[in-house]
């Protein structure tokens, strides 16, 4: 009899606090909060669209959306999210469907944790 083991994905995300502090220093609290909020909304929207594109096998559109995620995530200190979005585009470029499925699932997990982490950080002083 085969035994199936469920793996729990517990990858920690770390935000670039220096990037956020710089943003707050350059734009002031109100300006930085506006930039961060708009970026988070856009990241969430792009992820939702990427998920729809993945399910519909619209890989060129998915690639375009993930490429735009890289710059947005990097702007607000989500380096891991940016890196994994780059990995997703690499899988699309390579035409590796299995790797794409696994890497895209990782992107969604990292995004969820990153979004929660940045909201938690925003509650603290910069």
C-alpha positions as CSV (number, residue, x, y, z in Angstrom):
1,X,0.0,0.0,0.0
2,X,1.3,3.5,-0.9
3,X,1.5,6.1,1.7
4,X,1.0,9.7,0.8
5,X,2.7,12.4,2.8
6,X,1.3,15.9,2.7
7,X,4.1,18.5,2.9
8,X,3.4,21.7,4.6
9,X,5.0,24.7,2.9
10,X,6.3,27.0,5.7
11,X,8.7,29.3,3.8
12,X,9.4,32.5,5.6
13,X,9.3,35.8,3.8
14,X,11.4,38.7,4.7
15,X,10.7,42.2,3.6
16,X,13.4,44.7,2.8
17,X,12.8,47.1,5.7
18,X,15.6,49.4,4.4
19,X,13.7,49.8,1.1
20,X,10.5,50.8,3.0
21,X,12.4,53.2,5.3
22,X,13.9,54.9,2.3
23,X,10.5,55.2,0.7
24,X,9.1,56.7,3.8
25,X,12.1,59.1,4.2
26,X,11.9,60.2,0.5
27,X,8.1,60.6,0.3
28,X,7.0,61.3,3.8
29,X,4.6,59.1,5.7
30,X,1.5,60.1,3.7
31,X,3.2,59.8,0.3
32,X,4.8,56.5,1.2
33,X,1.6,55.0,2.5
34,X,-0.1,56.0,-0.8
35,X,2.6,54.4,-2.9
36,X,2.6,51.2,-0.7
37,X,-1.2,50.9,-0.8
38,X,-1.4,51.4,-4.5
39,X,1.4,48.9,-5.1
40,X,-0.3,46.3,-2.9
41,X,-3.6,46.7,-4.6
42,X,-1.9,46.4,-8.0
43,X,0.1,43.4,-6.9
44,X,-3.1,41.7,-5.7
45,X,-4.9,42.5,-9.0
46,X,-1.9,41.2,-11.1
47,X,-1.8,38.0,-9.1
48,X,-5.5,37.4,-9.6
49,X,-5.1,38.0,-13.3
50,X,-2.1,35.7,-13.4
51,X,-4.1,33.0,-11.8
52,X,-6.9,33.4,-14.4
53,X,-4.3,33.3,-17.2
54,X,-2.6,30.2,-15.7
55,X,-5.9,28.4,-15.5
56,X,-6.8,29.4,-19.1
57,X,-3.3,28.5,-20.4
58,X,-2.7,32.1,-21.5
59,X,1.0,31.9,-20.8
60,X,2.2,35.0,-22.8
61,X,-0.3,37.1,-20.8
62,X,0.7,35.5,-17.6
63,X,4.3,36.1,-18.3
64,X,3.6,39.8,-18.9
65,X,1.8,40.1,-15.7
66,X,4.5,38.4,-13.7
67,X,7.1,40.6,-15.2
68,X,5.3,43.6,-14.0
69,X,5.0,42.1,-10.5
70,X,8.8,42.1,-10.3
71,X,9.1,45.9,-10.4
72,X,6.1,46.5,-8.2
73,X,7.2,44.0,-5.5
74,X,10.8,45.4,-5.6
75,X,9.6,48.9,-5.1
76,X,8.0,48.1,-1.8
77,X,10.7,45.8,-0.5
78,X,9.2,42.4,-1.4
79,X,12.4,41.0,-2.8
80,X,11.4,37.3,-2.5
81,X,8.1,37.9,-4.3
82,X,10.0,39.7,-7.1
83,X,12.5,36.8,-7.3
84,X,9.8,34.1,-7.5
85,X,7.9,36.1,-10.1
86,X,11.1,36.1,-12.1
87,X,11.3,32.3,-11.6
88,X,7.7,32.0,-12.9
89,X,8.6,33.9,-16.1
90,X,11.7,31.6,-16.5
91,X,9.4,28.5,-16.3
92,X,7.1,30.0,-19.0
93,X,10.1,30.8,-21.2
94,X,11.4,27.3,-20.8
95,X,8.0,25.8,-21.6
96,X,8.2,23.6,-18.5
97,X,4.6,23.1,-17.4
98,X,5.4,21.0,-14.3
99,X,7.9,23.5,-13.0
100,X,5.5,26.4,-13.8
101,X,2.7,24.8,-11.8
102,X,5.0,24.3,-8.8
103,X,6.6,27.7,-9.1
104,X,3.4,29.6,-9.6
105,X,1.9,27.9,-6.5
106,X,5.0,29.1,-4.6
107,X,4.5,32.6,-6.0
108,X,0.9,32.6,-4.6
109,X,2.1,31.4,-1.2
110,X,4.9,33.9,-1.0
111,X,2.6,36.7,-2.2
112,X,0.0,35.9,0.5
113,X,2.7,35.9,3.2
114,X,4.4,39.0,1.9
115,X,1.1,41.0,1.8
116,X,0.4,40.0,5.4
117,X,3.9,40.8,6.4
118,X,3.9,44.3,4.9
119,X,0.6,45.1,6.5
120,X,2.0,44.0,9.9
121,X,5.1,46.2,9.3
122,X,3.0,49.2,8.3
123,X,1.5,49.2,11.8
124,X,4.9,49.9,13.2
125,X,6.8,53.2,13.0
126,X,9.2,54.0,10.2
